[in-house]
Amino acid sequence: MKPNKIFIKAFFLIVFSCFLSNGQKAQSLYAFNIEADEDTINIAYNLVGQRPDDVYKVDIFVSGNNGQAFDIIPTTIVGDVGYGVKSGVKKKMQWQPLEDSVQLIGDDYIFKISARLLGGRDSIEFAEIPGGTFIMGNNFEEGRSDENYPHKVNLDPFLIGVYEITNIQFSNFLYRYESAEVKSGEYVGQPMIFEHEKGLKNYTRKAGQSGGWAPQKGYEYHPVVNVTWYGANEFCKYYGYRLPTEAEWEYAARELGDTIRFGNGKNLASPTEINFNGHIDYKTKYSKAGENRQYATRIASFPPNKLELFDMSGNVWEWCQDWYASNYYFNSITDNPTGPWFGETKSIRGGSWHNTPVDIRVTDRSFLPPHMGSGDVGFRVVKQLVK
């Protein structure tokens, strides 16, 4: 029989702060307090980042042998822990060790807390996606006509961006590229970006010059919006990347082709876990009602899927490489499909903050002319792996 109380003789706390790749300290963890209240361990801490909108993954580990091994993982802990913890003071966690079949008796216990900054780098972070075969298209018999033709697809391995491209990343590109229009090739002269109150602003206001393009204050690490397909495509070409095909995007969003509805790996959409229009009027059998934020949130504000890809459903639509055709699934090739040869609109996937639950399903398809931007459309990148 399990004891109904825990006994703690002494606690010791080790704290590890995370660092950015250039060695710059990413945040400070301090003002810790650990108290035992019968069956519950209460942990309080402060987490201060470089920016007020910094987001972290906070983990806690426990050693029962004075730090030789941190092999006790508190799986039932709740509070400011896990993905999406924002910087701030008076953060709290609560853990009931007995629910994890752990008795804290003695003085050899050491607690270790770590905080990893999410999406706060100017460089692009990738996840490796192994090649494989999956059935592309809607498998729940509840989608629209352009997705309701499940068909077999084989894909080669690839790398995909963990996060949507941010305002700071795209403004850095414009600074180096020295133009807000495509400078050469078949799309020369096409617009790449338009100003947006939560995106980029051209402070020089000189047509064709980009030196003054910068993120609106406080939106540096929000997804870039009002970017055209031409802009997303040119960004990719400049850095040696490309946009994902619809097939690659769906394969990654569905966690290697699993039968799931949403890009966080779940079949029920909740506004506390995905940024979409959660108004009660749009509630479905596969969604919960809740907040309708009406804007794109900072990247990594919500938990990722099991491939650690963030915001594959909601937040902003994402440009794909393919031209869009509503009947393409009936004519698609099996191996590494790239869409129709030509068209008038480009495919976008994932839904956005503006959309209802039906639009943020991972099999839902939509489209937009390549010269247009929108306040709820951005992109992420793909890098081909050498066979």
Salt bridges, closest charged atoms under 4 A:
GLU38 OE2 - LYS5 NZ 3.38
ASP54 OD1 - ARG51 NH2 3.21
ASP59 OD1 - LYS57 NZ 2.69
GLU142 OE2 - ARG261 NE 2.55
GLU142 OE1 - LYS285 NZ 3.93
GLU147 OE1 - ARG361 NH1 2.87
ASP156 OD2 - LYS387 NZ 3.01
GLU195 OE1 - ARG205 NH1 3.30
GLU197 OE2 - LYS198 NZ 3.78
GLU234 OE1 - LYS237 NZ 3.89
GLU246 OE1 - ARG349 NH1 2.63
GLU246 OE2 - ARG365 NH2 2.92
GLU248 OE2 - ARG242 NH2 2.68
GLU250 OE2 - ARG254 NH1 2.73
GLU250 OE1 - ARG349 NH2 2.65
GLU273 OE2 - LYS266 NZ 2.61
ASP281 OD2 - HIS279 ND1 3.56
GLU291 OE1 - ARG293 NH2 3.72
GLU308 OE2 - ARG116 NH2 2.88
GLU318 OE1 - ARG380 NE 2.79
ASP359 OD1 - ARG144 NH2 2.88
ASP364 OD1 - ARG144 NH1 2.42
ASP364 OD1 - ARG361 NH2 3.57
